[in-house]
Amino acid sequence: MMTMIGYSQLMKDIFNVDKDSVEALLEMLAKHKPSELRMKALRMLAKAEEETISGLLKLAGENNTGGTYKTVGSFFTSLAKDNILGVEKRGQREYWRFTEKSKDLQSYLYHSE
C-alpha cells in the first residue's frame, strides 16, 4: 500500500527544514530581487558555512571584484538588515554566515542545487 506524504513532511524529510520557515524566508529574500549571481553566491555561502564575498565568488567561478562584488555585497547587506545573514569583521575582511533564524533556509539552499 502506497502512502501519500504531504509537502511539509517531504520538505522535513528531504531537506530537514520547516516548510513554513523556508517559505517565509524565501518571501523575504524575494524582496531583495535575487539574481542568478546573487543566489549562486548565497548557495555557496550555504555550503561554506562562513566566508568572505570575494571567497564565495571565487568558489562560484565568478569575477570577485568590481561590479560583481558590489552586487553581491549590497544583496548580502540587505539580507543582514533582515537578519537572514550575519557578518563579522576580522581585520580588513568581512565574514558572512547565515543567522540562527535562517538555518532552515541555509539547509534548503545547501540541498537544492
URSUL-V486858 format. One record per residue. N is the residue number from 1. RES is the residue in one letter. PHI is phi as a letter, one per 20 degrees, with the letter a starting at -180 (* if undefined). NEAR is the number of other C-alpha atoms within 10 Angstrom. Layout:
n->N res->RES phi->PHI near->NEAR
n->N res->RES phi->PHI near->NEAR
This chain:
n->1 res->M phi->* near->3
n->2 res->M phi->e near->4
n->3 res->T phi->d near->5
n->4 res->M phi->e near->7
n->5 res->I phi->d near->9
n->6 res->G phi->f near->9
n->7 res->Y phi->g near->10
n->8 res->S phi->f near->12
n->9 res->Q phi->f near->14
n->10 res->L phi->f near->15
n->11 res->M phi->g near->16
n->12 res->K phi->f near->15
n->13 res->D phi->f near->12
n->14 res->I phi->e near->11
n->15 res->F phi->d near->19
n->16 res->N phi->l near->14
n->17 res->V phi->c near->20
n->18 res->D phi->e near->18
n->19 res->K phi->g near->19
n->20 res->D phi->f near->12
n->21 res->S phi->f near->15
n->22 res->V phi->f near->20
n->23 res->E phi->f near->13
n->24 res->A phi->f near->13
n->25 res->L phi->f near->17
n->26 res->L phi->f near->13
n->27 res->E phi->f near->11
n->28 res->M phi->f near->14
n->29 res->L phi->f near->17
n->30 res->A phi->f near->11
n->31 res->K phi->g near->10
n->32 res->H phi->e near->14
n->33 res->K phi->l near->11
n->34 res->P phi->f near->14
n->35 res->S phi->e near->13
n->36 res->E phi->g near->9
n->37 res->L phi->f near->15
n->38 res->R phi->f near->21
n->39 res->M phi->f near->16
n->40 res->K phi->f near->21
n->41 res->A phi->f near->26
n->42 res->L phi->f near->27
n->43 res->R phi->f near->23
n->44 res->M phi->f near->23
n->45 res->L phi->f near->26
n->46 res->A phi->g near->21
n->47 res->K phi->e near->16
n->48 res->A phi->e near->16
n->49 res->E phi->m near->14
n->50 res->E phi->b near->19
n->51 res->E phi->a near->20
n->52 res->T phi->e near->19
n->53 res->I phi->f near->25
n->54 res->S phi->g near->21
n->55 res->G phi->f near->18
n->56 res->L phi->f near->24
n->57 res->L phi->f near->24
n->58 res->K phi->f near->15
n->59 res->L phi->g near->15
n->60 res->A phi->e near->17
n->61 res->G phi->m near->11
n->62 res->E phi->d near->16
n->63 res->N phi->f near->12
n->64 res->N phi->d near->18
n->65 res->T phi->c near->13
n->66 res->G phi->l near->8
n->67 res->G phi->f near->10
n->68 res->T phi->f near->16
n->69 res->Y phi->f near->18
n->70 res->K phi->f near->13
n->71 res->T phi->g near->14
n->72 res->V phi->f near->24
n->73 res->G phi->f near->17
n->74 res->S phi->f near->13
n->75 res->F phi->f near->20
n->76 res->F phi->f near->23
n->77 res->T phi->f near->16
n->78 res->S phi->f near->16
n->79 res->L phi->f near->18
n->80 res->A phi->f near->17
n->81 res->K phi->f near->10
n->82 res->D phi->e near->13
n->83 res->N phi->m near->14
n->84 res->I phi->e near->22
n->85 res->L phi->d near->22
n->86 res->G phi->c near->20
n->87 res->V phi->c near->18
n->88 res->E phi->c near->13
n->89 res->K phi->e near->10
n->90 res->R phi->c near->8
n->91 res->G phi->m near->6
n->92 res->Q phi->e near->6
n->93 res->R phi->d near->13
n->94 res->E phi->d near->15
n->95 res->Y phi->d near->17
n->96 res->W phi->d near->23
n->97 res->R phi->b near->23
n->98 res->F phi->f near->23
n->99 res->T phi->e near->16
n->100 res->E phi->g near->12
n->101 res->K phi->g near->13
n->102 res->S phi->d near->20
n->103 res->K phi->f near->19
n->104 res->D phi->f near->23
n->105 res->L phi->f near->25
n->106 res->Q phi->g near->27
n->107 res->S phi->f near->18
n->108 res->Y phi->f near->22
n->109 res->L phi->f near->20
n->110 res->Y phi->f near->18
n->111 res->H phi->e near->14
n->112 res->S phi->d near->10
n->113 res->E phi->d near->7
